[in-house]
């Protein structure tokens, strides 16, 4: 058996609906399954996902406050007033700032921008920065991707005589800031058809209204900010992102080419994953470690040299960020592993002095991934006496609600069910850890603490074609609330398998079922080569991709996880180099069994743990589920009792024997008759001196001659003294099969035929008939 890394939850598809979608939309069965898995119940619901166009984009003036905002901005433009774009330090905030700067500069505005430093000013509107803006003569502040929670700060700005337009998308509280205008897709509730715009999406709407036409040249920024901010990729966001990705692939902007070069991305192949894994993290990194303003300068850069210099700066910051994350994560894991109470807790709360608060959310995600427990990572600031950090959760533990139960020791926190940020006094960290652990014990079950993988698109090998995989891209972009499908192929067999890569740490397989075959690749899964045996049914989950080589295209399955639900037989028969095959076995989880004590002695130097001698009185209940059968039993009943008594997951069959009876065979009755006549003609026969000569003469192995002699001796036909064999003329007649050695050799030949020299499938069948029977 091979246990999957997570518990799989595979959705069963409605086959009739799949056929209906496939025929009605003229798409592959795989594409139909994806649409159904994404909630489509009719062809009418599915069509907009296949054809994304401008009809899915809404008039910006449907946003409440848009007309008032345009009037005020146009007034500022006409009067030459000084405008400040007030942004945020993440990728959404940086792209939002860039969008608004572009339109205002195009319209001739006297405009500047500022982004708060997360370490100095914190998130959102900041009184100090607003006072500085007033001192510099700013008349109008326009926030992007923030502002909806800045009640006191906006009040100050108004008191200082500045007007404020808020554009934001974050959750609004019960009280709204007293801004001149608020543009927010969910404020007031229900006024706008689509409430899930990112901050950059709202800024883009404002730009559209200011230009008076759709600003095609700004789509690039919208795609990056929307994807990086993990807002739902549904509805209007799908149109914005698709247009933005098209623009990025075709862009001549120097910053696009620079970030592709810095990140190793192919511009012509940019998709949502390129943005999510390469572009977004680089823009986020600059604001996690210091001022995010270089990110805006990068996106505004108009010449290649400046773009390349700033791309390098972003790249260096991202590398630095990854190193910091790695160091903090290792330190946090070390804390957990060295503290049994902490490791056994339902909620992991770790705190470290000097940890960078800009990356602790990433570390918390790492801990959740490793331990599958809610995790809080706090940065200790002794000077201020506070702990500041981020939390990530798992299904079943509503993070915001559980934190809210601790308001008496947690004065500042915010977030949602799966993620949160917080600040609290250092002296309350231990109490928070204790309380949250008790709360988790009350609401989390054992089942909820096992990570699950939801697989919504099971497929057959015959469905997987190059055309079907290419068609899946028509359903992109994939992201939050429209996730990339996870595919499952079930109960297939391995046709071929080998390790690949210079370190042989990757796995390449050819899978097959009764109708088709498919290549599969498992990166960093080379270890499975020793765990998967041929002939068993296995299931795999992962992704579908196209492998293109020298103009030829083939579909392939990218392995994410593997499961085998039946016991496995590993055939190590005839392998003489013990160290080689032994290195492929997890010794700690395996028992080594021998039926002969001589076998124990033979392998003692190789096997670093005790060898179990199988006898009638062995306690099978203490054995592991993985066993190595080092030799053949003399009595098959012992092996059958073993197989019946132990729950087997893996059998490693070695069956070492120093002498094989099967190939030497059982002498025929004529052989015995001739040999007896030969001995009868001689008073004595010196076996030690003449057996090799006799072997050559009659063409029988010397071991066989010794065996026949032993049979005669056991039946009393001959006597042996000092190596001299003499026929006993008065011996009573007996059948050869009555001799103990004859019976033993017959059993050995039968066992060797069934176990040592059987084909793999014959041996597997032999075990199957006896396991648990």
N, C-alpha and C positions, 0 to 999 in steps of 0.2 A: 504494500500500500504506500501511497504518497499522499500525505495530508496537504491540502491546499493552504496557502498562507492566510487566507481569510475564509469566512463562511460564505459560500456562494448562494445568492438568491436569484434563481433564473426565472424570468417571466415567461410564461407560456403564451404563445401568440395564437390569435384567432385565425386559423388557416383560411376560412372562407373570406374573412375581411382582407387578408393578405392577397388572395387571388383577385378579389374585387378591385383593390387599389392597383395591383400590378397591371391588370387589364385596362381599367378605366383611365389610368394616368400614363400608361405605356412606359412603365418603369420595371426594374428588376424586383424580384421578390425581397431582396435584401433592403432596397430603398423603401419598399412598402412596409416592411417590418419596422424600420426606423421611424417612419412617419406615425405608425400606429403606436409605437412605444413612446412617442412624444405627445401623445394625447389626441391625435386626430381620429375622429370617429366617422368621418365622411370625406368623400372626394373634395367637396367644397371647402372643407377645413384644411385639406392638405395642399391644395393648389397654390395658395400664397407662399408656402414654404419652398415650393419648387421654382416659383417665378417671383423674385423680389424686384419690385419696380417702384417708380416714384409715387404710385397710388398709395403706398404705405407710409408716405411722408406727410406730416401734417403742417398746415399753415402756422407759421410762428405766432401770428396774431391771435391764435386760439389760447395762447398762454395769458393768463390774467396779468395785467400790469404792463404788457408789452407796448401798447400804444403810449401809455404815460412815460415809459422809459425812453422810447424813441423821441418823444417831444422834448424831454429834459436833456438828452444827449445832443440832439440837434441844436438846442439852445446853447449848450456849452460850446459846440463847434462854431456856431455863428459868432459867439462873443469872445472866442479865443480863451475860454476858461481852461484852467489847468485840471486835467483829469488824472486820477490815479487808479490803475487796475490793481486790485488787492487779491493776490492768489493764494495757493496752498502748496505745500512742499512735496506732494506726491505726484505721480505721473499724470493723474487726472487734473490736478491743479496746475501743473506746468503747461500742459497742452491747452487748458482753458485760458490761461493767461496769454498764451501765444495767439490763440484765435482772436481774442478781443483786441490785443495789440495790433494785429494785422489789419483788422477792419478800421480801427480808429486812426492808425497812421495813414491808411489809404485815403481816409476822408479828411486828412489834414489836421488832425487833432493835436493839441499840445498835451501829450500823454507820456506818463512814465508808469513803472510798475514796481511793486514790492511783494516779496514773499516772506512771511515770517520764518525765522529760524526755530526749528522745533526745540532746540536746547535752550534758547534764550527767551523766545516769545511764546512758545507753545502753539497749540492749534487754534485757528480761527482769528477773528478780529482781536487786535491788541491795542490797548489804550496808548502805550508808548509810541507805537508806530503811527497811530492816528494823530497824536500831538505833533510828531515830526512832520507828517503830511501837511498839517495846518500851518506849521512854521514855514514850510516851503511854498505856501501859497496855493495849495490844492483847494479847488472849489467843489469838485465832485469825485466821490469814491464809488467805484463799481467793484463789488466783490465777485469773484468767480470760484465755484466749488466750495464755498464757505459763507458764513455770515448769518445763517438762519438762527443760530444760537447766541449771537453776539448782542444781547439786549443792552447791557450796560455800556459796552463799547460804542454801539451805534448811537445811543443816547448822548454820549460824550461828543461824538462827531457832530451831531446836530446842534448841540449847545455851543460848539466852537464855530458854528456857522457854515459847516460843510453839508452838502446834500449827499445822500447815500442811496445807491441802487444795489439791491442784493440779488445776485443770481446764484442759486444753490439747488442741491437735490437731496441733501441729507434730511434725516427725520426732524420734523419741527416739533417744538414743545408746545405746551398749553398756551404759553405767551409768546408773541412774535415781537421782534425788534421794531422800533418806531422809525423804520426807514421810509424814505420818500416813495420808493417802489420796491416791491418784492416780486421777483419772477422765479417761480418754483412750480414744477409740474404737478405737485400734489397740494399746493396751497393757493387758493382755497381748495378743499377736497372735491374731486370730481369734475373740475372745470375743464381739464385737458384730457384728450382721449388716451394718452399714454403717460403713465406716471413714473416710468423706470429709466428716464434719461440720466446719463452721467452728468457730472458738472460740465464737461466739455460739450455735451449735447445741448445743454441749456445755453451755453455761451455761443454755440453755433447758431442756435435759433435767433439769438439777439443779433448776431452778425448778419444773418439772412435778412432780418427786418431792417437793419441799417443800410445794407447794400440795396435793398429793393429787389433782389434776385438771388437765386441759389448760388452760394459761393463755392463753386466747384474746387477752387484751389485750397480750401480749408479742410476738405474731407480727410486728408492724411492725418491731421492732428486728432480728428474726432475718432478715427479707428483706434489709434494708440491709447487715448485716454479712456475710451469706453471699454476696451478689452482689459486694460491694466486695472481698472477700478472694479472689475468683476461684477458689474451690474448685469441684470438678466439680458441675454442675447435673444430676445424675443421682440415681436412687434416692430416699432420704428427703429429700434437699435440695430436690428438685422440689416435694414436698408442702409443706415449710416455706416455700419462697419463694412458691409460688402462694397459700397462705393469707396470707402477709405482704403480698403485693401487693394482694389483695382488701381486707385491713384498711386499708392505706394509702389506697386509693381512697375508702373510706367513713369514714375516721377524723375524729373531732371534736377530736382533740388539737391544741392551739394550735401546737405545734412543727411538725406536719405542714403546716398551712396556711402557717406562716411560711416554711418552707424551699421550699414551692412558689412562694410569692410572690417570694422572694429569687432563685430560680433561673429563674423564668419558666415553670415547669412547670404543666400543667393537672392538678389533683388527680384528676379523674374518669378521666383517661387514663394514670395512672401505670402503667408496666410495668418490666420488668427494665432496659431501656435508660435510662429516667428515673433509676433508682437508680444505674446504672453510670456514667452521664455527668454527672449533675447532683448527686445527693445524696452519693454516695460520695466524689467528689473534694473536696467542701466539708468533710466530716468528716475526711478524710485531711489536708487542707491545714493544719488547726489544729495537728496534731501534727508536721507537717513543719517548721513555722516556730517552734515554741515549745511551751508546755505544752498538752497535749490536754484538760486538765480542763474548759475551757469547753464542749467537745463533749458531755461527760456532763451538765453543767448544762443545756445546750440540750435534750437529749433528755428530761430530767427536768422541764422547765419546765411549769408548770400554768396560767399566765396569759398572755394575749396579748401584753402589753407586754414581759414578760421574754423570751418566745419571739422576738418581732420584733427586740429588741435583740441577742440572741445570734445570730439568723440573719444579721443584718447583719454581726456580727463574723466569722462563718464565711465569709460572702460576701466580705468585705474581705480576709480571709486567703487565700482562693482566688484572688482577683484579684492579690494580691501574689505568691502562689506562681507563678502563670502568668507574671508579669513576670520573676521571678527565673529561671524555667526558660528563658524566651525569651532573656534576656541571656546565660546560661551556654551555651545551645545555640549562639547566634550566635558567641560567643567560641570555643567548641570547633570549630565549623565553619571559622571563620577560621584557626585553628591548622592544621587539616587541609589546607585549600585552599592555604595558603602554604608548606607543607612537602611537597615531592614524595615524600620517603621515607615520611612518615607517611601521605600520601594513597594511596600504592601498597601500604601494608602490608595483610596479610591480617587482622590484628587491630588495631583502632583503640584505642590507649591514650592518653588525653589527661588532663592534670592542670593545675589552676589554683589559685593561692593565694586563699583566701577564698571559694571556691565553697561554697555551702550544701550540706552533706552530706545534708540531708534530701530534696533533689530530684534528686541526681545520677543516681538510677536512672531517672527520667523522661527526663533528658537522654540517657542511654545508649540508651534505647528510640528516641528521636528519631534518633540517629546510625545505629542499625541500620536504621531505616525509610528513611533517606536514602541510605546507602551499601551496605546489605545486607552488612555485615561484623560479626563479633563486636566489641563495643565495651565499653571500661572507662572510666569517668569518675571521676577521683579529686580529692578536695579536699585541698589542701596546708595543713598546719598547721605553720608554721616553729617556733613556740614549743615544740611537743611533738615536732617532728622526724618527724612521721608523715604518711602519705597515706591517706585513708580514702575509700572509694567503693563504687560498685556496677557490676555488669556485666550485659550482656544478650547473648544468643548467637543463632545461626542453626542450622538443621538441619545435622547433620554435625559440629558442634564441641561436644562434651560439656564444658560449661564447668567443672563441678566437677572432673571427672577431669583436665582440662588444667591447672587451677590447682593441683591436688594434686601435680603433677609439680614444683612449684616451692616446696615447703614450706620449703626452706632459706632463701629470701628472702621468703617469704610466711607469717609466723607465725600470722596470724589470718584465716581465711576460712570461708565456709559458703555453702551454696546447693544448686542442683540443675542438671540439664543446660542449662537455658535462662536461668537468672538466678543471681546470686551477690552477696555483699557481702564486703568485705575491708578489712584494715588492714595496712600495711607501712611500713617505714622509707623516708623520702624518697629516700635514696641508692640504693634498689633499684628505683625506678620504671623507669629506663631499661633495666635488666637484664631486668625482667619484660616490658617491651615487646618487646625483642629475642627473648627465649626464646619467648614466645607466638606471635610471628610465624613463627619457625622451626617450631614445633609445628604451626601451621596449614598451612604449606606442605607438611608431610608428610601431613596427613590431609584437607585440603579440595581437592576437584577444581574445575575451572573450572565444571562444571555445577552444583556445589553453591553457587557464588557468584552464581548467577542466581536472583533471587527468584521463587518459584512461587506461583501462586494455585490452590488446590484447589477445583474447582467440582463439587459433588456432585449438583446438581439441574438437568440440562438440560431445558428445556420448549419446547413448541410454542406459537405465539401463540394458537392455538385453545383451548388448555388454560387460558389466563389469564382468569379471570372474577372479578367482585367476590365471588361466593360462595366460590370457591376460595381467594382471599386471606384472607377472613374466617375460613375454616376453618383456615388455617395458624396463627392465634392460639390454636387449641385445643391445639396442640403446645407452646406456650410453658409455662414460661420457657426461653429459650435462653441458653446461656452456655458456660463451660468444659466440655469433653468432651461437650457437647450443643449445638454451635454453631448459630447462626442460619444457615440455608441461604444459599448464594450461587447465584443462578440464572443460567442462560445461555440466550440465544436465538441461534440460529445460522442463517447464510445467509438473512437477511431483507434487504429493500430499503427505501430511504427514499422514502416517499410525499410527505412535505413536511418542511420544516426551516426554522427561523428562530431568530435570537438573541432572548433575552428578558432582562428586568432593566434597571434604569435605566442601568447601565454596559454592557449587552449582553454580559455575561460568562457568561450561562447559555445552555443550548441546549434547545430544544423540538423534538421530532421526532415524526412519525407513521410507524411502521414497518408494513410489510405483507409478507405472503407470498401464496401462491396461494389461501389459504382465509380469512385473517383480517387484522385490523389492530390496532395498539396504540399508545397515546401513550407517549412516553418523555421523561424530563427528565434533563438532565445539569447539575448545579450546578457552576459554575466550569469548564465545558467548552465555553464559547462559541467557543473557538479551533478546535474541531472543525468548525465551520461552513465554514471555508475549506479543510478537509482532506478532507471527505467529498463525493464527487461522486454525482450521481444515477445510478441504473442499476446500481450495483455491489452485490455481495453483501457484507454486513457481519455480524459477530457481536458481541454485547454481553454483558457480565456485570454483575450488580448485584442490586438488591432489587425486590420487588414491593410496591406500596402502592396504597391506594385514594384517589383524588382526589374529595373531596366538595365540591360547590359548589351552593348554593341547593337543597339537598335531593336533588340528583342525584349518583349514585355512578358512577365510572368507574375501571377498573383502569389503572394506569400503571407503567411500568418506570423505576426509578431507576438511571441509568447509573453504573457504577463504572469500567468499562474498555471499550475498543472495539478491535476488530481487523478489518483489511481485508487479505485475502491475494491480491488481484489488483491489477494496475496500474490507475491512475485517469486519466481524461481530464477536464480542467477547461476549460470552454468560455468563452474570453475573446474570441471573435470579435466584431468590431463595437464593442468597448468603446474609445471614443475617449480617455477620460481616463486616460492612462497611469499617473499617480501613484496613482489609485484601485485599479486592478487589481494594480499592482506591489506595493502595500502588503500584499497578501494572500499574497505568496510569500516563502518563506524564501530570501532572495537568496544566502546563504552556501552553501546546499546545492543550488543550482540553477545550470545553465548556460543562457545566452541565445544562441540560434542564429539566424543570418540567412543567407539564400541570396544576397541582393543587397547589394553594398557601399553602395548608397544607403540601404538600411535601417539599416546600422550608423550612418551619419551622423544619420539621423532620430531614433534612440533614444539616442544617445550621452549627451545631457544628462540623461536620465532614469535610466539604468541605471548604478549606481555601480561596476560591474566590467566587465571586457572582454567584448565580444560576439564570439562565435566565428563566423567566416565559414566556412560550409560549402562545401568544395571537394573535389576528388578526393583531395587529399593530406592531409586532416584525420586526426589521430590520435584515433580515437574512444575509445581505451582510457582517456584521461585525463578523459573527461566524467563528470559526476555522473549519478545515476540519475533526477534530476528535470531536465527540459528545458523551455524555452519556445521554441516555434516562432514567431518574430517575423513571418515573411513566408512567402509561397508560393515553392516552388522552381520554377525554369524547367524543370528536368529532374527529373522524378519519380524517376528512378533514384537520384539523390543522396539523396533522402529515404528511399527504400526501403533503400538501403545503410546509412544511419544507423540505421534501426529494427532492422535485422538485426544490427548490430554492437554495440549498446549495451543493457545490462540496464536496462530502463525500469521505474520505479515510478510516475512521474507525468509526464504530458504536459500542458503548458499551451498550448492552441492559440489564437494571436492572429491570425495570417495577415493582417498589415497589407498593404494595397495602396492606392497613391494613385489608381489607375485600375482599374476593374473591366471586364473584357471580357464577363462573363457577361450582365449586364443590357443592355449595348449590343448584344450578340449578334454573330453572324456575318452579314454582308450576304448576301442571296440572290443566285443567279446573275442574276436579273432586275435586281437593284440594280446589279450590276457592268455588265450589258449597257446599261442606261439611262445610267449615268454615262459609260461609254466613248463612247456615241453623243453625249452632251452635249459631251464634250471634243472629239470629232472634228469637230463643226460649227463650232468656234471655232479660229482660228489659234493663240491662246494663251489660257490662263485664269489669272488672278491669284488664287492661293489665299489669300494673306494678306488681300487686300481684300474678296473676295467669298464666302469660305467660309461665313460666318454667314448671309448672304442665301440662299445655295444650300441650307443646312441647313433653313431655314424653308420653303423652296419645296418640297423633296422629302420633308421629314419625317424626315430621318436626322440623327443626332447628328454634330456637326462632327468629333468624334474618329473616327467611322466613315468619314467622307469622306476624312480624312487617311489612314486605314488603306488604303482602296481605292486611293488615289493611290499609296501606297507599294508596294502589290502590283503595280500597273501599271508603276511605275518599275523594280522588281526584275526583272520579266519583260521589260523593254525595250519595253513598249507605249507609254510616254510618257518624255519627258525633262523634267527640271526644272532651271531655271536662274533664279537670283534670284527664286524664288517663282513663276515662270511655268511652267505645265505645257503641254507641246506634244505632240500625238499623233505617234508614229513610224509612218508609213504602211507601212513595209517590215518591221516587226517580225514574226518568225516566230510561228506559232501555238504556244501552250503552255497547259497546264492551269493554272488559277488556284492550285490546290493545290501547284504546284511552287514558288511564291514562299516564301522563308524566313519572311517576316512572316506569311503565311497559315498556314504550319505552326505557327508560334509561337502565333498567336492561337487556333488550334484546340486546341493543347495547354493554353493558359491557360484557355480556356472549360471544357474537360474537367476541369482541376484545380480551378477555382473551383466547378464543379458538385459534385465529389466531396469537396472539403475546405472551401471557404468557405461554400457555400450548402446543404450537406447538412444533414439533421436531426442532432441529437446522436447518436441511435442508429445512423444510417447512417455517421457519421464514426467512431464507436467501432468499428463492424464493419470499416470500411476499415483502421483501425490494427491491429485484432486479426488480420486476414488476413496482415499483413506483419511483425508483431513476432516475431522469432525464427524466421521462416520462411526 
